[in-house]
């Protein structure tokens, strides 16, 4: 069975999710993971599905992107080899004045501590910059990582919080 990664990006409009979902269902693509968001008026969607070939999905999505406003890409990906989490789930949040380098600095600290970012969202609301991430951490590193994040937060002039994720939150 084929496993495919699909992206759809372009100016937002009503009905994109429905159009993409219907096109994929029409060729027998079973959606296993997906994320969609609107970023300052731009639509962005990433999906993993199983079933049809790359060519069949490209053909099904062609009418959606025919006017050139949306870009849809499809590529074959290997199946995930290990679906079990390898770390302990944590939530990381950053709040502060917008400035260059917040994401780079914070994610570098997480990576250096052995953490894997499994989801990340940022939002600029007026002068406030907000980053929220789900992070898998190796057992026993949360304390040291929190200390390293506090140092980075001080250098950036932002507030950083790292806390265990409750299973009902994820």
C-alpha positions in Angstrom: 0.0 0.0 0.0 1.3 3.5 -0.9 1.9 6.1 1.8 1.9 9.7 0.6 2.7 13.1 1.9 0.6 15.8 0.4 0.9 19.6 0.9 -1.6 22.3 -0.3 -0.7 26.0 0.1 -2.1 29.2 -1.3 -4.4 32.1 -0.5 -7.1 31.1 1.9 -10.7 30.7 0.7 -13.8 28.9 1.9 -14.0 25.2 0.9 -10.3 24.2 0.4 -10.4 21.5 3.1 -13.6 20.1 1.7 -12.3 20.2 -1.9 -9.1 18.4 -0.9 -10.8 15.8 1.3 -13.4 15.0 -1.4 -10.7 14.7 -4.1 -8.7 12.3 -1.9 -11.7 10.3 -0.9 -12.7 10.0 -4.6 -9.5 8.1 -5.3 -9.6 6.0 -2.2 -7.0 7.9 -0.2 -7.3 7.2 3.6 -6.2 10.2 5.7 -4.1 9.1 8.6 -2.5 12.4 9.8 -3.2 15.9 8.8 -2.8 19.5 9.9 -4.2 22.7 8.4 -3.9 26.3 9.4 -4.4 29.8 8.1 -1.3 32.0 8.3 -2.0 35.7 7.7 -4.5 34.9 5.0 -2.6 32.0 3.5 -3.8 28.4 3.7 -1.4 25.6 4.5 -2.2 21.9 4.8 -0.1 18.8 5.2 -1.5 15.3 5.1 -0.3 11.7 5.2 -2.6 9.3 3.5 -2.5 5.7 2.3 -4.0 4.0 -0.7 -3.6 5.4 -4.3 -0.5 6.1 -6.3 1.2 9.5 -6.5 0.0 9.9 -10.0 -3.7 9.2 -9.1 -3.6 11.8 -6.3 -1.9 14.4 -8.4 -4.6 13.9 -11.1 -7.4 14.1 -8.4 -5.9 17.4 -7.0 -5.3 19.0 -10.4 -8.7 20.7 -10.7 -8.1 22.3 -7.2 -4.9 23.9 -8.4 -5.7 24.4 -12.0 -6.2 28.2 -11.7 -2.7 28.5 -10.2 -3.7 30.0 -6.9 -3.2 26.8 -4.9 -0.1 24.6 -5.1 -0.6 20.9 -4.3 2.4 18.6 -4.1 2.4 14.8 -3.6 5.3 12.5 -2.8 5.7 8.9 -1.7 7.0 8.4 1.8 8.1 5.3 3.6 5.8 4.0 6.3 6.6 5.1 9.8 8.8 2.4 11.4 8.0 3.1 15.0 4.8 4.7 16.1 5.5 4.5 19.8 6.7 7.8 21.4 10.3 7.6 22.4 10.2 10.2 25.1 8.1 11.9 27.7 5.6 14.5 26.4 6.0 18.1 27.4 4.4 21.4 26.4 6.7 24.3 25.8 5.4 27.9 25.5 7.1 31.1 24.8 5.6 34.6 25.2 7.2 37.9 24.6 7.9 40.9 22.4 8.4 39.9 18.7 12.1 39.8 17.7 14.3 38.0 15.3 15.6 34.6 16.3 13.1 33.4 19.0 12.2 30.1 17.2 15.8 29.4 16.2 17.1 29.9 19.7 14.4 28.0 21.6 14.3 25.1 19.2 18.2 24.8 19.2 18.1 24.5 23.0 15.4 21.7 22.8 17.5 19.9 20.1 20.7 20.2 22.1 18.8 18.6 25.1 17.8 15.7 23.0 14.2 16.8 22.6 12.1 16.1 19.5 9.5 18.8 18.6 6.4 17.0 17.4 4.2 20.0 16.9 4.9 23.8 16.8 2.7 26.8 16.3 3.7 30.5 16.4 1.4 33.5 16.3 2.1 37.2 16.2 -0.7 39.1 17.9 0.1 42.8 17.8 3.4 43.2 19.6 3.1 39.8 21.4 4.8 36.7 19.9 3.6 33.3 21.1 5.2 30.0 20.5 3.5 26.7 21.6 5.2 23.4 21.0 4.7 19.7 21.9 8.0 18.2 22.7 9.1 14.6 23.4 12.0 14.6 25.9 14.3 11.7 26.9 13.6 10.6 30.4 15.3 12.7 33.1 16.3 15.7 31.0 13.4 18.1 31.7 15.1 19.8 34.6 18.3 20.6 32.8 16.4 21.6 29.7 14.2 24.0 31.7 17.4 25.6 33.1 18.9 26.0 29.6 15.6 27.4 28.3 15.5 29.9 31.1 19.0 31.1 30.0 17.8 31.5 26.4 14.6 33.2 27.5 16.6 35.7 29.5 18.8 36.5 26.5 15.8 36.8 24.3 13.7 38.9 26.7 10.8 36.4 26.7 9.0 34.1 29.1 9.4 30.3 28.6 7.4 27.6 30.3 8.1 23.8 30.1 5.6 21.5 31.7 4.6 17.9 31.4 1.8 17.3 29.0 -1.3 15.9 30.4 -2.5 13.0 28.3 -6.0 14.5 27.9 -4.5 17.8 26.6 -2.8 16.0 23.7 
